[in-house]
Amino acid sequence: MTIRENDSEMEGFLTDASNLSGGYAERVYQPETEREVQEILAQCSRDRIPVTISGAGTGLAGGRIPFGGVVLSMGRMNRVIEIDEERGHAIVEAGVILQDFQTEVDSRGFLYPPDPTERGGQLGGNFSTNASGARTFKYGPTRSWVAGAHIVRSNGEMIGLARGACRADGYSLRIPAERESIQLTVPHYKMPATSKHAAGYFAAPDMDGLDLFIGSEGTLGVVTQIGLRLIPKPERLFSGIVFFDDEEKMLSFVEEARDRSRANRQREGSDLFDARALELIDPNALDFIRETYPTIPDAVAGGAIWFEQETTERSEDQLISAWAELIEQHTSLVNDSWFGLTESDQERMRKFRHAVPSSAYEYIAKHRVRKFGTDMAIPDNRFREMYRFYKDSLASSGLANLTWGHIGNSHLHVNILPSSEEEIPKAKQLYDLFVTEALKLGGTVSAEHGIGKIKRQYLRQMFGDKGIEEMRRVKQTLDPAGILGVGTMIGESIQNSK
Ligand SMILES: Cc1cc2nc3c(=O)[nH]c(=O)nc-3n(C[C@H](O)[C@H](O)[C@H](O)COP(=O)(O)OP(=O)(O)OC[C@H]3O[C@@H](n4cnc5c(N)ncnc54)[C@H](O)[C@@H]3O)c2cc1C
C-alpha cells in the first residue's frame, strides 16, 4: 500500500469531471489488497475519519471529491482475476479500467455490454454510479451485468453477495456479513417508470440485496471485487450516423426505431430489426465539432442520430434494407449520412459521438465556463413533451446550449453554457425548470451520472423528505460511524468528527 500526504501528490485526487472545486484531504491511501481496505476502514471507523472512495475521477457529480478526511483510491486494485469463457463470467478488482476490460474480453470473443461514453472510468466507479451508455438501449445499465460483488463495510467487515442469494422479503432485507447479518428496511418510494435511473438507493419490494449497493455512489461500502456477466461478441455490426433536415421527422424516426426494436425483442429469433444504440447529437452540438468534422452537412435542422444494429452473415443484407427504408422515409439527407460495416468504421463513429462531450468538457475547462448539464430520463410515452419543453425554453432563454445523448432511452444531456457571470442565475433557473418538468412527467433527476455532491436538492425534490429519511436509515445501518462518502447523495454529516 502507498500513502500519500504531499499536496502535489494528492492534487490529482481532489477533483473529478464535474465543476465542483475546493476539495481537500489529509491523506490518500492506495491499497493493493482487500485486507488493506478492511484495515483502513476499520481504523477510520474507530477514529471517525471521513473516507471518500476514489475511482478514476471521471464522475460528473463530485462524488469522489473529498472535503476533509482521507481518500481511499482503488486504482492499484486493478487485476482481472478470472475470465471464465465457459460460463461467460469474469471476476475483476474494482480498479480495472473499463477500456482495458473491454479490450481484454473482446480479444477472447466476448462482449461486456455497458459502454459509458467515457471508457477511462473504473469498473468499481461504473458499479457505484450504475453507469450506462449507448448500448444500454438494448442491454440495460451496469446493474444488469453485475452477478456478484465483494463489499467492505465502513467497519472493515466483508460482505459477499451473489445475485439471487439475498432477496428482501417485501421491504425487509437481511444482508449476510462476516460477523452477523445486517437487518434493514428497504425504502418505500417508487422507482420512476424510466428505462434508466441512477438517483438514490435502488429500492423495490423483494429486491435483490446486491442492487442496493449498485449505484450507491460510495456511501454504503467499498466495492473491491465484482463478478460480471459476458455475452458472445456479435458476429457483425451495421452502424450509421444519419443526418436529419427536420426535427419532427428525426423524432418520428427515433420512435419508430425504438418501438420496433422493443417489439422484436419479445419475439423469437436473433436476426430481427433491433437497434442496440440510438443516440442524438443536436444541431448545436454538431456545430461544436464541425471544425474537426468538416463533412457534417450544412442543413441539419433535426440533428444526427447514431445507431448500431447487430447482424449476422445471413441477416446483414435484409437488415441493411430495413434500416435504409426507415431512414429514407424520414430524411432527405440519406446520401450525406455515414454508414459502416467494418470495425474501423464503427470505431470512427463511436469517436465522433465521444468527440461531442469531450470537446464540450475541454472547452469548458479551457475557457473556465460553467456548464449546467441535465441527466434526466423521462418515461418514453412523455418524451416528446419533454423534448419540446427543452427546445422551446432554450430558444426563449437566448442562452448558448448544446444537446446530445441517449435518445433511445428518452434520456438527453442538455447542456446550458452561460457566457457571462450575469447569465449564470438564468442558466440555473432554467436547469431547475427542466428538473421540475421532468419530475412532473414521471422522470428521474439522474439517469446515469448520479447525485454526488451537486444534485442533492434534486434528489430531495424527487423523493421528498420521507424518501431521504428512509435512505439515511439504510446508510446509518450499513455505515454506523457515518464516515463513507460524506456529503454525497444524502449529505450525511459526520458524527464526532476529529
Ligand atoms: C466525457 C465524459 C463522458 C461520460 N459519459 C458517460 C456515459 O455515457 N454514461 C455514464 O454513466 N457516465 C458517463 N460519464 C461519467 C463517468 O464516466 C461515470 O460516472 C463513471 O462510472 C465514473 O467512474 P470513475 O471510476 O471515474 O468514478 P469516480 O468519478 O472516481 O467516482 C464516482 C463515484 O463512485 C464512487 N466509487 C468509485 N469507486 C468506488 C468503489 N470501488 N467502491 C465504492 N464507491 C466507489 C465514488 O466515491 C464516487 O461517488 C462520463 C464522463 C465524462 C467525463
The ligand as an SDF file (V2000), in Angstrom:
LIG
                    3D

 53 58  0  0  0  0  0  0  0  0999 V2000
  -16.6320   12.8340  -21.3300 C   0  0  0  0  0  0  0  0  0  0  0  0
  -17.4370   12.0310  -20.3380 C   0  0  0  0  0  0  0  0  0  0  0  0
  -18.4620   11.2220  -20.7950 C   0  0  0  0  0  0  0  0  0  0  0  0
  -19.1930   10.4410  -19.8890 C   0  0  0  0  0  0  0  0  0  0  0  0
  -20.1720    9.6250  -20.3690 N   0  0  0  0  0  0  0  0  0  0  0  0
  -20.8590    8.8350  -19.5140 C   0  0  0  0  0  0  0  0  0  0  0  0
  -21.8680    7.9480  -20.0070 C   0  0  0  0  0  0  0  0  0  0  0  0
  -22.1250    7.8590  -21.2010 O   0  0  0  0  0  0  0  0  0  0  0  0
  -22.5370    7.1940  -19.1100 N   0  0  0  0  0  0  0  0  0  0  0  0
  -22.2670    7.2510  -17.7680 C   0  0  0  0  0  0  0  0  0  0  0  0
  -22.9020    6.5280  -16.9890 O   0  0  0  0  0  0  0  0  0  0  0  0
  -21.3310    8.0780  -17.2710 N   0  0  0  0  0  0  0  0  0  0  0  0
  -20.6160    8.8670  -18.1050 C   0  0  0  0  0  0  0  0  0  0  0  0
  -19.6460    9.7020  -17.6150 N   0  0  0  0  0  0  0  0  0  0  0  0
  -19.4330    9.7590  -16.1530 C   0  0  0  0  0  0  0  0  0  0  0  0
  -18.3990    8.7780  -15.5700 C   0  0  0  0  0  0  0  0  0  0  0  0
  -17.5170    8.2710  -16.5570 O   0  0  0  0  0  0  0  0  0  0  0  0
  -19.0910    7.6380  -14.8090 C   0  0  0  0  0  0  0  0  0  0  0  0
  -19.8670    8.1720  -13.7610 O   0  0  0  0  0  0  0  0  0  0  0  0
  -18.1430    6.5840  -14.2410 C   0  0  0  0  0  0  0  0  0  0  0  0
  -18.8960    5.4810  -13.7800 O   0  0  0  0  0  0  0  0  0  0  0  0
  -17.2750    7.0840  -13.0840 C   0  0  0  0  0  0  0  0  0  0  0  0
  -16.2630    6.1180  -12.8260 O   0  0  0  0  0  0  0  0  0  0  0  0
  -14.9210    6.5610  -12.0820 P   0  0  0  0  0  0  0  0  0  0  0  0
  -14.0780    5.3460  -11.8530 O   0  0  0  0  0  0  0  0  0  0  0  0
  -14.2630    7.6650  -12.7910 O   0  0  0  0  0  0  0  0  0  0  0  0
  -15.5190    7.0250  -10.6770 O   0  0  0  0  0  0  0  0  0  0  0  0
  -15.2140    8.3110   -9.7860 P   0  0  0  0  0  0  0  0  0  0  0  0
  -15.5340    9.5650  -10.5020 O   0  0  0  0  0  0  0  0  0  0  0  0
  -13.8440    8.2130   -9.2090 O   0  0  0  0  0  0  0  0  0  0  0  0
  -16.3010    8.0830   -8.6230 O   0  0  0  0  0  0  0  0  0  0  0  0
  -17.6770    8.1240   -8.8760 C   0  0  0  0  0  0  0  0  0  0  0  0
  -18.4420    7.7280   -7.6020 C   0  0  0  0  0  0  0  0  0  0  0  0
  -18.2750    6.3350   -7.3290 O   0  0  0  0  0  0  0  0  0  0  0  0
  -17.6810    6.1200   -6.0430 C   0  0  0  0  0  0  0  0  0  0  0  0
  -16.7500    4.9960   -6.1870 N   0  0  0  0  0  0  0  0  0  0  0  0
  -15.7550    4.8670   -7.1030 C   0  0  0  0  0  0  0  0  0  0  0  0
  -15.1640    3.6620   -6.9690 N   0  0  0  0  0  0  0  0  0  0  0  0
  -15.7910    3.0260   -5.9480 C   0  0  0  0  0  0  0  0  0  0  0  0
  -15.6290    1.7550   -5.3140 C   0  0  0  0  0  0  0  0  0  0  0  0
  -14.7020    0.8870   -5.7150 N   0  0  0  0  0  0  0  0  0  0  0  0
  -16.4520    1.4330   -4.2740 N   0  0  0  0  0  0  0  0  0  0  0  0
  -17.4200    2.2960   -3.8690 C   0  0  0  0  0  0  0  0  0  0  0  0
  -17.5970    3.5200   -4.4150 N   0  0  0  0  0  0  0  0  0  0  0  0
  -16.8010    3.8760   -5.4440 C   0  0  0  0  0  0  0  0  0  0  0  0
  -17.0170    7.4490   -5.6940 C   0  0  0  0  0  0  0  0  0  0  0  0
  -16.9040    7.6310   -4.3010 O   0  0  0  0  0  0  0  0  0  0  0  0
  -17.9470    8.4460   -6.3570 C   0  0  0  0  0  0  0  0  0  0  0  0
  -19.0570    8.7110   -5.5360 O   0  0  0  0  0  0  0  0  0  0  0  0
  -18.9040   10.4990  -18.4920 C   0  0  0  0  0  0  0  0  0  0  0  0
  -17.8520   11.3070  -18.0340 C   0  0  0  0  0  0  0  0  0  0  0  0
  -17.1270   12.0790  -18.9480 C   0  0  0  0  0  0  0  0  0  0  0  0
  -16.0080   12.9100  -18.4190 C   0  0  0  0  0  0  0  0  0  0  0  0
  1  2  1  0
  2  3  1  0
  2 52  2  0
  3  4  2  0
  4  5  1  0
  4 50  1  0
  5  6  2  0
  6  7  1  0
  6 13  1  0
  7  8  2  0
  7  9  1  0
  9 10  1  0
 10 11  2  0
 10 12  1  0
 12 13  2  0
 13 14  1  0
 14 15  1  0
 14 50  1  0
 15 16  1  0
 16 17  1  0
 16 18  1  0
 18 19  1  0
 18 20  1  0
 20 21  1  0
 20 22  1  0
 22 23  1  0
 23 24  1  0
 24 25  2  0
 24 26  1  0
 24 27  1  0
 27 28  1  0
 28 29  2  0
 28 30  1  0
 28 31  1  0
 31 32  1  0
 32 33  1  0
 33 34  1  0
 33 48  1  0
 34 35  1  0
 35 36  1  0
 35 46  1  0
 36 37  1  0
 36 45  1  0
 37 38  2  0
 38 39  1  0
 39 40  1  0
 39 45  2  0
 40 41  1  0
 40 42  2  0
 42 43  1  0
 43 44  2  0
 44 45  1  0
 46 47  1  0
 46 48  1  0
 48 49  1  0
 50 51  2  0
 51 52  1  0
 52 53  1  0
M  END
$$$$
